[in-house]
Amino acid sequence: MGRYLDSIPSSGIMRIRDMMFGLENPYRLDQGDVGFDAPDAVKAAMNRAIAENKTHYVQTLGIPRLRELIFEKLRDRNHIPIDTVDDVMVTNGGIHALYVIFHGLLEPGDEVLCADPMWPTTRGTIQSAHGVTVDCPLYESRQWRPDLDELESKITPKTRAILLNSPQNPTGGVLTRVDMERIAAVATERDLWVISDEAYEDVVFDGERHMSIASLPGMYDRTIPVYTFSKSYAMTGLRLGYLAVKDRTVHERIKKVLYYTCSNIGTVVQWGGVGGLENGQAQVEAFRVELQARRDLFYAEIAEFGSGVLTGEPPKGAFYAFLRIDPEWRPPDQSAAPESLSWALVEYLIEKGRIGCVPGADFGRQGEGYIRLCFAKTREELTGALASLKTLLAVRA
C-alpha cells in the first residue's frame, strides 16, 4: 500500500502554493519561475510542429534533431568530451531527468552526498529510489559553498554518488574551478558517481562563467550532467530537460526508467527545444542581463529597509534571494521564539503582505533561519512585493 512512499515527506512548497492560490493579487516570489515569455523561436517552432501534425509517438530518447543539437551544445558550450549523440536522453523537465537517473543508478541503501540546504524535490526523488541522502552543509561565510574536507569525511562504503547543483537552488552559490577539481579528485579516488544538476547554467552574474565538472579530464566517464530548458528559455511550464551518460550499463538502466515513466516526451515541446537551440540563444543572454538588473534592484531595496530583519549578499548565480532572518524577529502577536523562525516569517508575509516566499527550513536543517524569494519576476511584481515587505518589516515588530 505504498508505505515506503508515506515515509518521504512532502515539500512545504506545495503547502505554500495552496496558501498563495487563496489570495487575491498575490506576489508570487515563492515560485522558481521567470517573468519572461519563451523566445519567439521556441513558439514558432512549436506552432510549425502543430501545423505539420508532429503530434504522434516518437523515439523514447528524443527526436533526432533535438538530440543532435544537444550533443553539439554539450560539446561546444559545456566543453564536455561527448563522442556520440547516443549518450543523450531527452526528459520531461529537469526533475524527471534526476528521477530517471537516481532510479536507474541507485540500489536500496545507496548513499548520495547532497548539499544542505537543497531543493527539497531532489531529496524526495533520491528517497523515492530507496537511496539515502547524506547532508553536506553549505556555509554563507563561504559564499554558500561546502567545506570540502567535511564533504569527504562523510563518504562511507555505502556512498554511491555526489550530487552537485551549481549555480545552486536555493542559495545561488557557485562552485569554483578549485572546488570542482577537488571534488573530481575525490570522486575518482573513491570511485563515486557525480550527478551534476546544471539547471541554472545560463543564470550567472558579475562576470562569473558556468563550468561543468564533466568537462574536467576523465570526469565525463563518471559524471551525469543534467540540464533543462525551463530557466534558460523561460519554458518552465513546457517541461523539457535532458541528460547525458557515457557508461552503457547505466545508460540502459536509465533508458528503461525513462521508457516506463514517459514512453516519449511531448513531440511539440521537443520541436520547441529545437527552435530554442537553433535560434534562441541571443534571447537567453538578454534574459541573463535583465535578471542581473532585477537582482540588483531587489538587493538595493532590501538594504534600504534599515531594519535588519532580512540581510544577505547578492548571489553569483540562479535567481533567488536566500536571506538571513534576524533571530530576534517575532510576529507582532508573539513574544516567545517560534518553533521555526523561517516558517513564522513566511506565514506572516503571506498572510499580511500577499508575498510568496519559501522557508529555509524546507530546504534542510542548514536553511532554518533563512527565507527564499525569487527575484526573476517582472519588475512590476518585484516593486509591489518590495513595497509590501518594506511596510511589514521596516519597523520591528
VOGU-3710 file (C-alpha; in Angstrom, 3 decimals, decimal comma):
1> mgryldsips> 0,000/0,000/0,000  2,906/2,384/-0,646  4,095/2,621/2,952  7,635/3,430/1,851  6,297/6,401/-0,082  4,466/7,507/3,062  7,838/7,886/4,784  9,004/10,505/2,259  7,980/13,983/3,448  6,080/16,320/1,154
11> sgimrirdmm> 7,698/19,624/0,299  6,428/22,690/2,115  6,367/24,372/-1,290  3,114/22,508/-2,020  1,582/23,925/1,157  2,713/27,420/0,194  1,207/27,076/-3,277  -2,125/26,219/-1,685  -1,843/29,283/0,562  -0,974/31,552/-2,369
21> fglenpyrld> -3,813/30,403/-4,612  -6,257/31,537/-1,940  -5,050/35,153/-2,141  -6,168/37,962/-4,417  -3,366/39,574/-6,472  -0,501/37,781/-4,727  3,186/38,434/-5,339  4,446/35,019/-6,485  8,039/35,264/-5,320  7,712/31,729/-3,983
31> qgdvgfdapd> 7,887/30,113/-7,425  11,145/29,496/-9,265  9,723/30,894/-12,478  10,887/33,759/-14,672  8,929/36,861/-15,623  9,672/36,404/-19,329  7,909/34,691/-22,193  9,597/31,927/-24,161  11,619/33,188/-27,149  9,739/33,653/-30,419
41> avkaamnrai> 11,936/30,954/-31,956  10,552/28,433/-29,465  6,922/29,396/-30,057  7,297/29,480/-33,829  8,846/26,004/-33,849  6,008/24,633/-31,720  3,396/26,255/-33,964  5,032/24,679/-37,026  5,071/21,299/-35,322  1,327/21,507/-34,663
51> aenkthyvqt> 0,587/22,739/-38,200  2,635/19,842/-39,614  0,849/17,321/-37,359  4,002/16,320/-35,484  1,864/15,005/-32,657  2,473/11,249/-32,774  4,768/8,821/-30,993  8,489/9,399/-31,443  11,724/7,830/-30,207  11,928/7,240/-26,446
61> lgiprlreli> 15,291/9,026/-26,126  14,121/12,112/-28,059  13,650/13,258/-31,639  16,892/13,019/-33,645  17,250/16,738/-34,460  16,909/17,781/-30,812  19,406/15,166/-29,651  21,886/16,283/-32,320  21,605/19,902/-31,180  22,009/18,902/-27,520
71> feklrdrnhi> 25,072/16,822/-28,422  26,637/19,821/-30,173  25,758/22,144/-27,285  27,274/19,824/-24,658  30,467/19,519/-26,677  30,846/23,132/-27,838  29,389/25,213/-24,989  29,802/22,964/-21,957  33,142/21,548/-23,201  32,120/18,017/-22,248
81> pidtvddvmv> 34,086/15,404/-24,273  30,987/13,612/-25,510  31,705/11,385/-28,534  28,274/10,266/-29,637  24,706/11,506/-29,727  23,722/8,095/-28,359  24,653/9,343/-24,856  21,865/11,956/-24,901  18,397/11,434/-23,400  15,544/13,951/-23,521
91> tnggihalyv> 13,343/14,126/-20,431  10,148/15,703/-19,161  11,976/18,569/-17,439  14,982/18,610/-15,133  13,315/16,853/-12,207  12,314/13,961/-14,466  15,954/13,701/-15,526  17,010/13,430/-11,881  14,237/10,891/-11,244  15,319/8,536/-14,028
101> ifhgllepgd> 18,985/8,896/-13,041  18,518/8,014/-9,394  16,074/5,202/-10,123  18,451/3,818/-12,727  21,657/4,257/-10,741  20,880/3,511/-7,091  20,363/0,265/-5,238  18,408/0,297/-1,944  20,527/1,836/0,800  22,989/3,584/-1,506
111> evlcadpmwp> 24,045/6,958/-0,120  24,167/10,226/-2,051  26,109/13,208/-0,684  23,847/16,261/-1,024  24,047/19,957/-0,224  22,167/21,329/2,775  20,213/23,493/2,042  18,940/21,832/-1,152  15,838/21,917/-3,363  13,523/19,532/-1,460
121> ttrgtiqsah> 12,204/17,832/-4,598  15,649/16,382/-5,258  15,859/14,959/-1,753  12,474/13,278/-2,174  13,470/11,919/-5,582  16,542/10,214/-4,131  14,492/8,775/-1,293  11,846/7,522/-3,728  14,604/5,483/-5,381  15,331/3,930/-1,935
131> gvtvdcplye> 18,511/5,965/-1,693  19,784/7,692/1,437  20,606/11,401/1,417  23,670/12,453/3,413  23,684/16,174/4,132  26,817/18,245/3,466  26,324/21,791/4,792  26,787/24,876/2,674  28,087/27,921/4,524  27,089/31,515/3,998
141> srqwrpdlde> 30,611/32,515/5,126  31,959/30,520/2,164  29,551/32,160/-0,301  27,256/29,166/0,071  29,883/26,582/-0,839  30,766/23,438/1,155  33,776/22,670/3,300  35,295/20,002/1,057  37,205/18,334/3,890  33,883/17,920/5,675
151> leskitpktr> 32,260/16,600/2,493  34,984/13,985/2,036  34,676/12,910/5,672  31,063/11,883/5,035  31,965/9,234/2,451  31,270/5,675/3,621  31,373/2,252/1,937  27,697/2,838/1,068  28,305/6,117/-0,771  27,341/5,799/-4,429
161> aillnspqnp> 27,306/9,376/-5,712  27,883/13,059/-5,053  25,118/15,410/-6,162  26,213/18,860/-7,315  23,962/21,819/-8,119  25,872/24,874/-9,308  24,571/27,559/-9,538  22,597/26,370/-6,556  18,942/26,437/-5,566  18,112/27,970/-3,063
171> tggvltrvdm> 21,305/29,856/-2,187  22,703/30,993/-5,546  26,124/29,659/-4,577  28,533/28,869/-7,430  31,297/26,279/-7,095  34,744/27,445/-8,172  37,062/25,579/-10,517  39,219/24,684/-7,499  36,116/23,220/-5,806  35,323/21,193/-8,922
181> eriaavater> 38,870/19,873/-9,230  38,911/18,743/-5,598  35,511/17,039/-5,911  36,669/15,373/-9,134  39,773/14,037/-7,406  37,717/12,677/-4,504  35,163/11,048/-6,828  37,918/9,417/-8,864  39,875/8,193/-5,851  36,773/6,810/-4,119
191> dlwvisdeay> 35,128/5,505/-7,329  31,970/7,588/-6,993  29,458/8,880/-9,492  28,802/12,615/-9,777  25,334/13,848/-10,680  25,695/17,437/-11,865  22,422/19,401/-11,852  23,176/22,413/-14,065  19,659/23,839/-14,383  20,893/27,414/-13,853
201> edvvfdgerh> 23,897/27,215/-16,205  22,832/30,386/-18,054  21,965/32,388/-14,927  25,324/33,678/-13,678  26,253/37,240/-12,736  29,147/39,651/-12,228  31,339/38,052/-14,857  31,029/34,513/-13,484  31,219/31,709/-16,057  29,423/28,417/-15,633
211> msiaslpgmy> 31,563/25,300/-15,600  30,517/21,657/-15,763  32,544/19,204/-13,714  32,029/16,781/-16,621  34,418/18,948/-18,669  37,390/18,106/-16,432  39,797/15,402/-17,663  38,342/11,932/-17,207  35,228/13,122/-15,375  32,611/12,545/-18,061
221> drtipvytfs> 33,246/8,813/-17,570  31,719/9,059/-14,058  29,525/12,178/-14,317  25,919/12,501/-15,449  25,218/16,162/-16,291  21,584/17,305/-16,156  20,055/20,326/-17,894  16,672/21,928/-18,502  15,126/24,402/-20,927  12,967/25,765/-18,084
231> ksyamtglrl> 15,196/28,524/-16,722  17,317/29,392/-19,764  14,446/29,651/-22,244  11,543/30,585/-19,931  9,884/27,220/-20,670  9,028/26,195/-17,102  5,515/25,019/-17,947  6,526/23,169/-21,109  8,668/20,571/-19,276  11,765/19,790/-21,323
241> gylavkdrtv> 15,113/18,629/-19,976  17,972/16,331/-20,907  20,943/14,378/-19,603  23,981/12,601/-20,975  25,564/9,386/-19,714  28,515/7,550/-21,248  28,538/4,278/-19,290  26,449/1,849/-21,377  25,233/-0,276/-18,456  23,971/2,738/-16,528
251> herikkvlyy> 22,668/4,250/-19,769  20,491/1,206/-20,448  19,128/1,196/-16,902  18,225/4,880/-17,056  16,701/4,411/-20,524  14,457/1,707/-19,087  13,187/4,027/-16,339  12,669/6,779/-18,917  10,512/4,479/-21,049  8,420/3,230/-18,142
261> tcsnigtvvq> 7,749/6,732/-16,811  7,130/8,593/-20,066  7,276/6,414/-23,215  8,361/9,550/-25,055  8,481/13,278/-24,306  5,826/15,552/-25,852  6,716/15,950/-29,523  5,553/19,560/-29,911  7,610/20,624/-26,893  10,680/18,861/-28,292
271> wggvggleng> 10,360/20,854/-31,512  10,170/23,968/-29,344  13,523/22,924/-27,901  14,896/22,643/-31,417  13,784/26,209/-32,104  15,410/27,434/-28,905  18,770/25,798/-29,590  18,804/26,841/-33,248  17,701/30,460/-32,914  17,054/31,419/-29,277
281> qaqveafrve> 20,480/31,921/-27,713  20,521/35,712/-28,101  17,325/35,856/-26,061  18,893/33,710/-23,342  21,682/36,269/-22,926  19,141/39,115/-22,860  17,289/37,273/-20,089  20,526/36,969/-18,073  21,286/40,684/-18,351  17,788/41,601/-17,205
291> lqarrdlfya> 17,920/39,099/-14,350  21,091/40,725/-13,029  19,342/44,116/-13,157  16,398/42,685/-11,204  18,771/41,129/-8,684  20,466/44,469/-8,135  17,128/46,284/-7,820  15,912/43,747/-5,273  19,004/43,852/-3,051  19,258/47,645/-3,192
301> eiaefgsgvl> 15,740/47,874/-1,786  16,392/45,231/0,873  19,467/47,183/2,022  17,406/50,388/2,311  14,829/48,905/4,674  17,164/49,649/7,554  15,501/47,200/9,925  17,979/44,354/9,523  15,168/41,811/9,625  16,374/40,408/6,291
311> tgeppkgafy> 20,017/40,545/5,219  22,274/38,839/2,732  24,685/39,287/-0,161  23,565/39,151/-3,812  24,099/35,662/-5,252  26,528/34,888/-8,054  24,066/32,623/-9,805  20,462/31,385/-10,073  17,683/33,891/-9,333  16,886/33,548/-5,655
321> aflridpewr> 17,468/35,786/-2,666  18,303/33,490/0,241  18,051/35,976/3,084  19,042/35,608/6,729  16,334/36,443/9,264  17,195/38,454/12,357  16,913/35,804/15,121  15,248/38,416/17,345  12,366/38,978/14,925  8,929/37,908/16,163
331> ppdqsaapes> 5,464/38,096/14,623  3,561/41,112/16,050  1,282/38,911/18,149  4,074/36,773/19,653  6,851/37,358/22,140  8,176/33,822/22,507  10,526/32,356/19,921  8,565/30,385/17,294  9,288/26,723/16,709  10,550/27,643/13,234
341> lswalveyli> 11,597/31,224/12,621  11,589/30,762/8,850  8,056/29,325/8,790  6,809/32,051/11,155  8,104/34,816/8,879  6,814/33,147/5,705  3,325/32,721/7,126  3,349/36,343/8,307  4,463/37,693/4,913  1,907/35,618/3,020
351> ekgrigcvpg> -0,992/36,460/5,321  -0,257/40,156/5,869  1,593/41,120/2,691  0,481/38,637/-0,012  4,208/37,954/-0,547  5,018/34,449/-1,674  8,259/33,065/-0,226  9,653/29,744/0,982  11,036/28,977/4,460  14,669/27,990/4,584
361> adfgrqgegy> 13,715/25,074/6,812  12,048/23,418/3,823  15,452/23,110/2,134  17,152/21,357/5,032  18,389/21,842/8,570  21,048/24,327/7,443  18,330/26,523/5,902  16,483/27,283/9,122  16,700/30,988/9,879  16,526/31,983/6,197
371> irlcfaktre> 13,832/32,548/3,589  13,959/32,253/-0,198  12,396/34,799/-2,545  12,600/34,688/-6,342  13,750/37,937/-7,975  13,137/36,710/-11,546  9,596/38,088/-11,648  8,504/41,155/-13,598  9,762/44,482/-12,302  6,179/45,444/-11,521
381> eltgalaslk> 5,684/42,372/-9,347  9,069/42,866/-7,671  8,424/46,503/-6,794  4,982/45,629/-5,431  6,395/42,848/-3,271  9,247/45,062/-2,061  6,853/47,846/-1,096  4,796/45,341/0,877  7,936/43,966/2,534  9,043/47,450/3,497
391> tllavra> 5,713/48,203/5,122  5,797/44,993/7,154  9,467/44,920/8,140  10,793/48,485/8,187  9,658/48,841/11,770  10,484/45,931/14,013  7,520/44,025/15,362
//
